[in-house]
Amino acid sequence: MLVLGIIAEYNPFHNGHLYHLQKSKELTGAEFSIAVMGGNFLQRGEPALWNKWIRTKMALFAGIDLVIELPFVFASQDAHGFAQAGVKILDSLGVVDYITFGCENEKVEIFSKLARLIIKDPPFFKKIISEELKKGNSFPHIREKAIISFYQKYDQESMGIPLNEISTILRQSNNILALEYMISLQLLKSTIKALPIKRIGSNFSQDKFEGEYSSATAIRKIINQYYYNSNDKQLLENLKATMPITSYQTILNELKEDINPILLSNFEQAIFSKLRSAPADDLKRINGVQEGLENKIKKAAISTKSIEELIQTVKSKRYTRTRIQRIVIHSLFNLTKKETQNFNKNGPLYCRILGMTDKGREILKKAKLKSKLPLIMKLKNFYLHNKRLGKKDILNMLNYDILSTDLYVLAYKSKKLKIGSQDFTKNIDLLNV
């Protein structure tokens, strides 16, 4: 049994994801696949367009065999926290042979060597990072500067690739995630083999429709334009061209039921209420807030009129848009730096199953014998069991997952969809294929 592991968001599942899955199976020979998927709030500090159960269904229809939820406290973090937790879940299962990830460069040895350098953290490397931090740049830029400076001084020829090309690699979001996956695998001393898969089609942030392999950003824009603005049938034709027919039909069913896609702006009132009512000292404790940023956020919450305006006001060279969005989401959940540090220290404490196929059942049968983490099939039973045992760490992590759904559903237009505690009542999606 060769098992493939993927860490993803599938927001929504489109042709690029299908290509990645099929290419991964082709190159690894894996017949079984697991996706560790972000839940209702994602790594860029945004709510998922569709909830985790809808996106699970898309993944299963498209060929994923088992979907496991990446807990909220990791799924809404930066690339490091997101990747570290996803890799730990896959490694802990004890059944995964390969992990593949989409990126712009498919030379695994480059990512492997860069990861070793970052883990080793030599004094010169540390010195450059310390100097660059004082200049107020974002961390990805700082890390790039430190890596290039190190190779210029000590090891320019060893990579077998020009330094300007390394710079290009380190500036691309998917490559940054790929590097974090590799770092996590090396730190865990995992036996899972890593395989980068070169992406095809549009850059993930390109918001223009470009046919079969349009970006997720462009696809989300099409869905939002159709639902919120125009009902233009051509938009549906464009959407259909970008994804498997099963994903398209799933979305179409949601739209026909007038189930609205969820945007960050849907939480505008809740976020402004939180930011305007919270003292600056409380905001100071929120994960991601540093160097007096709480005062700038507090001021912007008073002086601006929309989430977009607030983000534009607060963002800077160091504090990118996505970082501000993560801070805004974490403030809504009151997720503090101290809590996040504790969560990251322990890593994921469970594997919650969202859905599976018949082949997924086979994976689970083997994982039950080997997994280092408990596998959750029925959340209510697992929750009550750990409550009786007084397992506070597990309960704290689970409570954020539950809260993420309870807040997410408040953004639905239909009142019947707003009911709380859905994590306890939703069944695992079982697809018989």
C-alpha positions as CSV (number, residue, x, y, z in Angstrom):
1,M,0.0,0.0,0.0
2,L,1.7,3.2,-1.2
3,V,0.1,6.3,0.4
4,L,0.4,9.8,-0.9
5,G,-0.1,12.8,1.5
6,I,-1.1,16.3,0.5
7,I,-1.6,19.4,2.6
8,A,-4.1,21.7,1.0
9,E,-7.0,24.1,1.3
10,Y,-9.0,23.3,-1.8
11,N,-10.7,26.7,-1.8
12,P,-12.3,25.4,-4.0
13,F,-11.0,22.2,-5.7
14,H,-10.0,23.2,-9.2
15,N,-8.2,21.8,-12.3
16,G,-4.8,22.8,-10.9
17,H,-5.5,20.6,-7.8
18,L,-6.6,17.7,-10.0
19,Y,-3.5,18.0,-12.1
20,H,-1.4,18.0,-8.9
21,L,-3.2,14.9,-7.5
22,Q,-3.0,12.9,-10.8
23,K,0.7,13.9,-11.4
24,S,1.6,12.9,-7.8
25,K,0.0,9.5,-8.2
26,E,1.7,9.0,-11.6
27,L,5.2,9.9,-10.3
28,T,5.0,8.1,-6.9
29,G,2.9,5.1,-8.0
30,A,0.6,5.7,-5.0
31,E,-2.8,4.2,-5.2
32,F,-4.1,5.8,-1.9
33,S,-4.2,9.5,-1.0
34,I,-4.7,11.6,2.1
35,A,-5.4,15.3,2.2
36,V,-4.8,17.3,5.4
37,M,-7.1,20.3,4.7
38,G,-7.6,23.6,6.4
39,G,-11.1,24.0,7.9
40,N,-13.3,27.1,7.8
41,F,-10.6,29.7,8.1
42,L,-7.4,29.5,6.1
43,Q,-3.7,30.4,6.0
44,R,-4.1,33.8,4.3
45,G,-6.3,35.0,7.1
46,E,-9.6,34.6,5.2
47,P,-12.7,32.4,5.6
48,A,-13.0,29.6,3.1
49,L,-15.4,30.4,0.3
50,W,-17.3,27.1,1.2
51,N,-17.3,25.3,4.5
52,K,-15.0,22.3,5.2
53,W,-17.7,19.7,4.6
54,I,-18.5,21.0,1.1
55,R,-14.8,21.2,0.2
56,T,-14.3,17.7,1.6
57,K,-17.0,16.5,-0.7
58,M,-15.2,18.1,-3.7
59,A,-11.9,16.5,-2.7
60,L,-13.4,13.0,-2.4
61,F,-15.3,13.3,-5.7
62,A,-12.0,14.3,-7.4
63,G,-9.9,11.3,-6.2
64,I,-8.7,12.0,-2.6
65,D,-9.4,9.0,-0.4
66,L,-9.2,10.5,3.1
67,V,-9.6,14.1,4.3
68,I,-8.3,15.1,7.7
69,E,-8.9,18.6,9.1
70,L,-5.9,20.8,9.9
71,P,-7.0,22.4,13.3
72,F,-7.9,26.1,13.2
73,V,-5.0,27.1,15.4
74,F,-2.6,25.9,12.7
75,A,-4.6,26.4,9.5
76,S,-4.9,30.1,10.1
77,Q,-1.1,30.6,10.9
78,D,1.7,31.7,8.6
79,A,3.5,29.3,6.3
80,H,5.7,27.9,9.1
81,G,3.0,27.0,11.5
82,F,0.7,25.8,8.7
83,A,3.3,23.5,7.2
84,Q,4.8,22.2,10.4
85,A,1.4,21.0,11.7
86,G,0.3,19.5,8.3
87,V,3.5,17.5,8.0
88,K,3.3,16.3,11.6
89,I,-0.2,15.0,11.1
90,L,0.9,13.1,7.9
91,D,4.0,11.8,9.7
92,S,2.1,10.8,12.8
93,L,-0.3,8.5,10.9
94,G,2.5,6.1,10.2
95,V,1.2,5.1,6.8
96,V,2.3,7.9,4.5
97,D,5.1,7.2,2.0
98,Y,5.2,10.4,0.0
99,I,4.3,14.0,0.5
100,T,3.9,16.2,-2.7
101,F,3.5,19.9,-3.0
102,G,2.9,22.3,-5.8
103,C,5.6,24.9,-6.4
104,E,7.4,26.7,-9.2
105,N,10.6,24.7,-9.0
106,E,10.7,20.9,-9.0
107,K,14.3,20.3,-7.9
108,V,13.8,18.6,-4.5
109,E,17.6,18.9,-3.7
110,I,17.4,22.7,-3.7
111,F,14.7,22.7,-1.1
112,S,16.5,20.0,0.9
113,K,19.7,22.0,1.0
114,L,18.0,25.3,1.9
115,A,16.1,23.5,4.6
116,R,19.4,22.1,6.1
117,L,20.9,25.6,6.1
118,I,17.9,27.1,7.9
119,I,17.8,24.3,10.5
120,K,21.6,24.6,11.1
121,D,21.2,28.4,11.6
122,P,24.9,29.3,11.5
123,P,26.1,32.4,13.3
124,F,26.5,34.4,10.0
125,F,23.0,33.5,9.0
126,K,21.6,34.6,12.4
127,K,23.6,37.9,12.1
128,I,22.0,38.8,8.8
129,I,18.5,38.0,10.0
130,S,19.1,40.2,13.1
131,E,20.3,43.1,11.0
132,E,17.5,42.8,8.5
133,L,14.8,42.7,11.2
134,K,15.9,46.2,12.3
135,K,15.2,47.4,8.8
136,G,11.5,46.5,9.1
137,N,11.2,44.0,6.2
138,S,8.8,41.1,6.1
139,F,10.2,37.7,7.2
140,P,10.3,36.0,3.8
141,H,12.4,38.9,2.5
142,I,14.7,38.7,5.5
143,R,15.2,35.0,5.1
144,E,15.9,35.4,1.4
145,K,18.5,38.1,2.2
146,A,20.2,35.9,4.8
147,I,20.3,32.8,2.5
148,I,21.7,34.7,-0.5
149,S,24.3,36.5,1.7
150,F,25.4,33.2,3.2
151,Y,25.9,31.5,-0.2
152,Q,27.7,34.6,-1.5
153,K,30.2,34.5,1.3
154,Y,30.7,30.8,1.9
155,D,29.2,28.4,-0.7
156,Q,28.3,30.1,-3.9
157,E,29.0,27.2,-6.3
158,S,27.5,24.3,-4.2
159,M,23.8,24.8,-5.2
160,G,24.5,24.4,-8.9
161,I,22.1,27.2,-9.6
162,P,22.6,30.9,-10.0
163,L,21.9,33.0,-6.9
164,N,19.4,35.2,-8.7
165,E,17.4,32.0,-9.4
166,I,17.5,31.1,-5.8
167,S,16.1,34.6,-5.0
168,T,13.3,34.0,-7.5
169,I,12.5,30.7,-5.8
170,L,12.4,32.3,-2.3
171,R,10.0,35.0,-3.4
172,Q,7.2,32.7,-4.6
173,S,4.6,31.8,-2.1
174,N,4.3,28.1,-3.1
175,N,8.1,27.7,-2.9
176,I,8.1,29.3,0.5
177,L,5.5,26.7,1.6
178,A,7.5,23.9,-0.1
179,L,10.6,25.0,1.9
180,E,8.6,24.9,5.1
181,Y,7.4,21.4,4.3
182,M,11.0,20.3,3.8
183,I,12.2,21.9,7.0
184,S,9.4,20.2,9.0
185,L,10.2,16.8,7.4
186,Q,13.9,17.1,8.3
187,L,13.2,18.3,11.9
188,L,10.9,15.3,12.4
189,K,13.5,13.0,10.8
190,S,10.5,11.7,8.9
191,T,10.8,8.7,6.5
192,I,8.2,10.3,4.2
193,K,9.7,11.1,0.8
194,A,9.2,14.7,-0.5
195,L,8.4,15.4,-4.1
196,P,7.8,18.9,-5.5
197,I,5.3,19.0,-8.4
198,K,5.8,21.9,-10.8
199,R,2.6,24.0,-11.0
200,I,0.9,24.8,-14.3
201,G,-1.3,27.6,-15.2
202,S,-1.8,31.0,-13.6
203,N,0.0,32.3,-10.5
204,F,-2.1,31.7,-7.5
205,S,-2.7,35.4,-6.9
206,Q,-3.6,36.2,-10.5
207,D,-7.2,37.3,-10.4
208,K,-7.9,37.2,-14.2
209,F,-9.8,34.3,-15.8
210,E,-7.3,32.4,-18.0
211,G,-9.2,29.3,-18.9
212,E,-8.7,25.7,-17.8
213,Y,-5.9,26.4,-15.3
214,S,-7.0,29.7,-13.8
215,S,-5.8,30.5,-10.3
216,A,-7.9,29.9,-7.2
217,T,-8.0,33.7,-6.7
218,A,-9.6,34.1,-10.2
219,I,-12.0,31.2,-9.5
220,R,-13.2,32.7,-6.2
221,K,-13.6,36.1,-8.0
222,I,-15.9,34.4,-10.7
223,I,-18.0,32.8,-8.0
224,N,-18.4,36.0,-6.0
225,Q,-19.2,38.0,-9.1
226,Y,-21.9,35.6,-10.1
227,Y,-23.5,35.3,-6.7
228,Y,-23.2,38.8,-5.4
229,N,-23.3,41.0,-8.5
230,S,-24.6,39.7,-11.8
231,N,-26.0,36.1,-12.2
232,D,-24.2,36.3,-15.6
233,K,-24.4,32.8,-17.2
234,Q,-21.1,33.4,-18.9
235,L,-19.5,33.4,-15.5
236,L,-20.8,30.0,-14.9
237,E,-19.4,28.8,-18.2
238,N,-16.0,30.2,-17.2
239,L,-16.3,28.5,-13.8
240,K,-17.1,25.2,-15.4
241,A,-13.9,25.4,-17.5
242,T,-11.7,25.7,-14.4
243,M,-12.6,22.7,-12.3
244,P,-13.7,19.0,-12.3
245,I,-17.4,18.6,-13.2
246,T,-18.0,17.3,-9.7
247,S,-16.6,20.4,-8.1
248,Y,-18.6,22.6,-10.5
249,Q,-21.9,20.7,-9.7
250,T,-21.3,20.9,-6.0
251,I,-20.9,24.6,-6.1
252,L,-23.8,25.0,-8.5
253,N,-26.0,23.0,-6.0
254,E,-24.9,25.4,-3.2
255,L,-25.7,28.5,-5.4
256,K,-29.1,27.1,-6.4
257,E,-30.0,26.7,-2.7
258,D,-29.0,30.3,-2.3
259,I,-26.1,29.3,0.1
260,N,-23.8,32.2,-0.2
261,P,-20.0,32.0,-0.6
262,I,-18.3,33.4,2.5
263,L,-16.0,36.4,2.4
264,L,-13.9,38.3,4.9
265,S,-16.3,41.2,4.5
266,N,-19.1,39.1,5.9
267,F,-17.4,39.3,9.3
268,E,-16.8,43.1,9.1
269,Q,-19.2,44.1,11.8
270,A,-18.0,41.4,14.2
271,I,-14.4,42.3,13.6
272,F,-14.9,46.1,14.0
273,S,-17.0,45.4,17.2
274,K,-14.1,43.3,18.6
275,L,-11.3,45.8,17.6
276,R,-13.2,48.9,18.8
277,S,-14.2,47.4,22.1
278,A,-10.9,45.7,23.0
279,P,-8.3,47.7,24.9
280,A,-5.0,48.1,23.1
281,D,-3.3,46.0,25.8
282,D,-5.6,43.1,24.9
283,L,-4.8,43.5,21.2
284,K,-1.1,43.5,22.1
285,R,-1.5,39.9,23.2
286,I,-3.1,38.7,20.0
287,N,-0.9,36.3,17.9
288,G,1.1,38.2,15.3
289,V,1.0,41.6,16.9
290,Q,4.4,43.2,17.6
291,E,6.2,46.4,18.1
292,G,3.2,48.6,19.0
293,L,1.1,47.4,16.1
294,E,-1.8,47.2,18.4
295,N,-2.0,51.0,18.6
296,K,-2.1,51.3,14.8
297,I,-4.8,48.6,14.5
298,K,-6.8,50.3,17.3
299,K,-6.6,53.7,15.6
300,A,-7.5,52.2,12.2
301,A,-10.5,50.4,13.7
302,I,-11.8,53.8,14.8
303,S,-11.0,55.8,11.7
304,T,-11.9,53.4,8.9
305,K,-15.2,52.2,7.6
306,S,-14.5,48.8,6.1
307,I,-12.2,45.7,6.5
308,E,-10.5,46.6,3.2
309,E,-9.8,50.1,4.3
310,L,-8.5,48.9,7.7
311,I,-6.1,46.5,6.0
312,Q,-4.8,49.1,3.6
313,T,-4.3,51.5,6.5
314,V,-2.4,49.1,8.7
315,K,-0.3,47.1,6.2
316,S,3.4,48.0,5.6
317,K,6.6,46.6,4.3
318,R,6.9,44.4,7.3
319,Y,3.3,43.7,7.9
320,T,1.9,42.3,4.7
321,R,-1.7,42.1,3.8
322,T,-2.0,38.4,4.6
323,R,-0.3,39.0,8.0
324,I,-2.8,41.7,8.9
325,Q,-5.6,39.5,7.8
326,R,-4.4,36.7,10.1
327,I,-4.1,39.2,13.0
328,V,-7.6,40.4,12.3
329,I,-9.0,36.8,12.3
330,H,-7.0,35.9,15.4
331,S,-8.3,39.0,17.2
332,L,-11.9,37.8,16.4
333,F,-11.1,34.5,18.0
334,N,-8.9,36.1,20.8
335,L,-6.1,33.7,19.9
336,T,-3.0,35.0,21.8
337,K,0.7,34.7,21.2
338,K,1.1,32.6,24.3
339,E,-1.6,30.1,23.3
340,T,-0.1,29.9,19.8
341,Q,3.4,29.2,21.1
342,N,2.0,26.4,23.3
343,F,0.0,24.9,20.4
344,N,3.1,25.0,18.2
345,K,5.2,23.5,20.8
346,N,2.9,20.5,21.1
347,G,1.7,20.4,17.5
348,P,-1.6,18.8,16.5
349,L,-3.0,16.5,19.2
350,Y,-5.5,14.6,17.1
351,C,-6.5,13.7,13.5
352,R,-10.1,14.5,12.9
353,I,-11.6,12.7,9.9
354,L,-13.9,14.8,7.7
355,G,-14.6,12.3,4.9
356,M,-13.4,9.2,3.2
357,T,-13.9,6.8,0.3
358,D,-13.8,3.0,0.4
359,K,-10.0,3.2,-0.1
360,G,-9.9,5.8,2.7
361,R,-11.4,3.1,5.0
362,E,-8.4,0.9,4.1
363,I,-6.0,3.6,5.0
364,L,-7.7,4.2,8.3
365,K,-7.7,0.5,9.1
366,K,-3.9,0.5,8.8
367,A,-3.5,3.9,10.5
368,K,-5.4,2.8,13.6
369,L,-2.6,0.3,14.3
370,K,0.2,2.8,13.7
371,S,-1.0,6.4,14.4
372,K,0.7,8.4,17.2
373,L,-2.3,10.6,17.4
374,P,-5.9,9.7,18.2
375,L,-8.2,9.4,15.1
376,I,-11.5,11.2,15.6
377,M,-14.5,9.6,14.0
378,K,-17.3,10.9,16.2
379,L,-16.3,14.3,17.7
380,K,-18.9,14.3,20.5
381,N,-17.7,11.0,21.9
382,F,-14.0,12.1,21.7
383,Y,-14.8,15.5,23.2
384,L,-16.7,14.1,26.2
385,H,-14.1,11.4,26.8
386,N,-11.3,14.0,27.0
387,K,-13.4,16.2,29.1
388,R,-13.9,13.4,31.6
389,L,-10.1,12.9,31.6
390,G,-9.4,16.6,32.0
391,K,-7.3,16.8,28.9
392,K,-7.2,20.6,28.7
393,D,-4.7,20.9,25.8
394,I,-6.8,18.7,23.5
395,L,-10.0,20.5,24.6
396,N,-8.5,23.9,24.0
397,M,-7.4,23.0,20.5
398,L,-10.8,21.4,19.7
399,N,-12.7,24.4,21.1
400,Y,-11.1,26.6,18.5
401,D,-12.2,24.2,15.7
402,I,-15.7,24.3,17.1
403,L,-15.7,28.1,17.5
404,S,-14.5,28.5,14.0
405,T,-17.6,26.7,12.7
406,D,-19.9,28.5,15.1
407,L,-18.6,31.9,13.9
408,Y,-18.3,30.9,10.2
409,V,-22.0,29.9,9.9
410,L,-23.1,33.3,11.2
411,A,-22.0,34.7,7.8
412,Y,-24.8,32.7,6.0
413,K,-27.8,34.6,4.8
414,S,-30.2,31.8,5.6
415,K,-31.1,31.8,9.3
416,K,-31.5,28.0,9.3
417,L,-27.8,27.6,8.5
418,K,-26.6,29.7,11.4
419,I,-27.2,27.1,14.2
420,G,-24.2,26.4,16.4
421,S,-22.4,23.2,17.4
422,Q,-22.5,21.8,13.9
423,D,-19.2,20.1,14.5
424,F,-21.1,17.7,16.9
425,T,-23.9,17.0,14.5
426,K,-22.3,16.7,11.1
427,N,-21.5,13.2,10.0
428,I,-18.3,12.0,8.3
429,D,-18.7,12.2,4.5
430,L,-18.6,8.6,3.2
431,L,-18.2,8.3,-0.5
432,N,-18.6,4.8,-2.0
433,V,-16.4,4.8,-5.0
